[in-house]
Amino acid sequence: MPGTLIAISRRAFRLRALAVALHVSAAAIVATAASFPDSETIFPATTRAWISISDFRGMQDRFKKSPYGQLIADPAMKTFVEHLREQISKNGKQRLAKLGLTLEDLGKVPGGELAAAAIEVEGGTLATVLLVDTTGHEDDAKAVVDRIGSRLLEQKATKVTVPGAPPQLTVYELPPDPNDVRSDAAGRKRRVAFAVAPQVLVVGDDAVQVGQAFSVLSQGRKDSLATVESYKAIVEQCGSQVPATAAPIRWFVDPLKFAAAYQKTNPPREKRKGPDYVAILGRQGFDAIKGAGGVLVFSEGPHAMRHHSLIYAPPLPGRDPESAERFDLAARMLRFPNAAGVAPASWVPRDASGWAAMQWDVKTAFGSAESLVDDIVGDKGVFDDVIASLKEDPDGPQIDVENDLVACLGKRVSVITDRVDPISTDCERIVIAMEAADEARVAATVAKVMDADSDMRKIDIAGHAAWELIDHSMEIPKLEVETPGGAVAHADHDTNDEAHRRRQRLREKEGRLLPHSTVTVAKGHLLIASHRDILERMLSADDAAASLAAAPDYAAVQAELGKFVSAATAARGFGREDEGVRPTYELLRQGAMPKSQSLLGQMLNDALGDGKPGTVREQKIDGSTLPEFDVVRRYFGTNGLAMETRSQGWYIVGLALPRSPQQEQEVARRPAEPANR
């Protein structure tokens, strides 16, 4: 079929294929009185992303019973929720309006499954198709169809007659989109097709895809999503983990193919400079990830929410799945060995907001970074040049990164998150901890790097040498920006050296993710902290009973995860939802979220801002009507995550538990933000 699509002109094909397919199957469709088979058997193998709620009403009921549903239903949240729904509706309309739909429409018509698919079609772009089981809501479905037609006519659409098509299908053609910046936008036809049959509604922006879905409703198709190898592997691993009665949300995505098609379908209005990361990842072997997907349920057993997911990435043909050569090029850095005892260290505070740790083959990752860095920069040899300059530049730290640092690190990387009182734009704390197999040698290397940097001030924390950033215009740690692909601070001995100028430009573009950073080597780890005070807390602690690992709510989450994964895992995580959510919640109430210096705040600014240095984005959500946090704290429990490396990829289980007396007992004092030193 794809070859035929390419060979035949777009306009002729759409009219002809639609007419033939629908004419042949019209009798079967009309005769069908039962709802359709599972949507994955109806959507084609070229489906790049798919989500399905197998029992829409059942999922709604379960969500309402969950703490998240109870939070939304709380009268104290009414005004904020109404405003938020209005905002979501406005944003959703930008895409659903292309189909003549609204979010309100979608909530009224499902009586069984509600599914959506992004399908790659001719030319490498994406078509969107919605498939709805309208059992018991047929009148609502007909009303929605009438509204779709009215809205499309308001957009100056014209109805297109397709010879041979059954009366159930209607096709509208809209004028070209004035905001479409593609080269052929002026002549590009936009179509919306929808069809209604007993217990079924199909809507999409591609008449051929709607027609094909409509034509196979009674029996499915042979070349469906359900036949795709990656999808089948995901179903085999995750499908049996939740009962069908749990009304699961199921999903699938082919990451790189979806990203590439999305780029082509939605090109930026302004031509952007810089590397094409989707293309780079494909060239660097990350297309070994063939798919990701799984299931998610609410209010299942003791869990407020639980999900089972699989990232499907089998080894290349003939490769050992346990080997570092499982993949090619930079994708070799995706090596996360399982290990027993992935748990918080004794110095992780018992009242921390969250903790996560991952086993990572850092040495293989470093050795695999060269081709990726060179590809991003666009010049072969840049990575080697950076590493060589660190060792040879007389004004630099003169360290051998591979032997003096990377070779001395272990395989565990941990992240600890916390906060201090009062809530402010700078109240959140984070520590990145990299296991040091040779602590003394790592400490010596760090000292050389830090002492060579005039922006770092040497301090003492609980008897450990540490370095604190004193010039906020520069980022830290250089250990981070130098591996891989970072820039190096050293004298410019050759102002005409293009490689050096390139490194300088890269350095200028790097964000100040940790503007108050402090670095030290202690407790068998290289510790990179967002703030000095959280390191002071950690390095002063040496009581196992005061560790997060000893907290009952942490133990409860790990016990639940243990029902689904083995003792040896590649990653584990734990979080207290109230402490994790509260900074964002309070900043939303204050209208100050765009000023947040947290990693989340900076990422939101990058994603939603205007991209101009020094500007602060406008907060889109009005949080002034949110109640005091203590009013809603009871809805926030604990959550956890575990990941196992498998021969076919990575299996992930995540779950959330409702708030419990154990968690209430762990509501400890919050450290106050220290006075300026």
C-alpha angles and dihedrals in degrees: 000000000000090000091052091050091055094046097052124064115257099242097043093045096050094052096041099042093045093050095047097044095047096042092053094048101034095101093049092050095048091048093051110100098165126082117264129268119265109306094239088069091053102045115076129253088254089070105127098184131017138173127184135183101199094196108022097183092044091051090050091053093049092047091051089054092051121089089252092057091045089051092054091047094051109116089226089064096047099102094044094046091051090052092046092050089051090052093047090048091053092049092043092050090062088070104022091048087069086066094041089248138124132201088249089058092053092051094055106049110050117102095161131353123013113192137171129191136190104210125192109231139175112324094025096276129128129254121198121219128179120200119193132184101215098185108157091007101072093126090052089050092053090049090051091051090053090051091049090055092048094049093048091050088052086057088056094254121160126214114247121212113220112199113236096012117136118246092252092074125073125185125196126190119210128200117261115286109253089208094055107110098186115124093246094042095115092064098030114124118218117204136183120195129185135174135190125202130160106302093353138097122180121185130172148146094241117064094202093054092045089049094049092048090048092050095056100042094114100050110008124232134283095228096049133142087257089068096055112112096226092048092049091051091051093050091048092053101036108021096078094047094083129038118248088238089066091077093231127203107228125196144176137182135177094213106204097033090049092047093049093048091045090053091052093046095046109032116180117263090231121046107248127212123222138063125323099237094189091057091043093053089050092051092047096058100262089122082084083088099087099177149336130211148121146148135293128194137180128218095007112158110310092342124101086200135356134180135187117198139174127200100205111215111143117188118269114269111290094009125127108243089216094052128098085233093064088115136021134254117341093352086076086081087073092090115129111166120204117244137175121242100035095165140127116289119242091258095058103107116249091228096049115138094229147346136194133174133187134191107230131174094229095177093056090044091054092048090050096050098080099080092043094052093046091049093050093049092041097230128094115235099029094116093051090047091054093048092046093050091054088057102037109029107106090213094048132078092271096219132147099232096196098047102026097044119006095045089052096054126095129223103263126091118183134188122201121190129193143142141221133222135286102047109242141146088275102039099104121095133198135181125193111202122192116191113245114213089185103032096178094053093045089050091052092049093048091049091054092050096045096043089054091057116083090198091067126083119204114230138165122244117184091328095313124116110241138170125223127199111244101172109062093193089074126062128229150252105035086195085069100043091048096057115088116353098341127134128259127226107225139124118286103239093171116034089187092058105115092197091058093047089050091054090049091053090050090051092051091053096052113106124234094247094160105030095169098039127167125190132196143147113235143126089033093300143096100237122202111183133186090220137018095234096065090053089051089055094048098044092048092054121087103147116111090205089059092053126105088240089068095052115112094221090054090050091049092055093047090050090056092047088051089067090068108029136043126251091259111071137159095224141012134182143182134188141178104222096206094054092042094049100039100079092052091043094053094044090052089053089051094045087237102114093110089059094053114127092202120114089251092051093050092047091051090050090051093047099040104026129090092257094240115134114253097013122123119217122235115257105244097194118069105220097173091104095055113118123238109291093241088064091063102027091102091070094062118084134162132292138195142185136200131186129197124195108229132183088255098045136283126332115204130191122187130176143170128214124206117250111283139186087258090061092046088056089055094057092114130173115290115232114247120237107261122244116258112280 
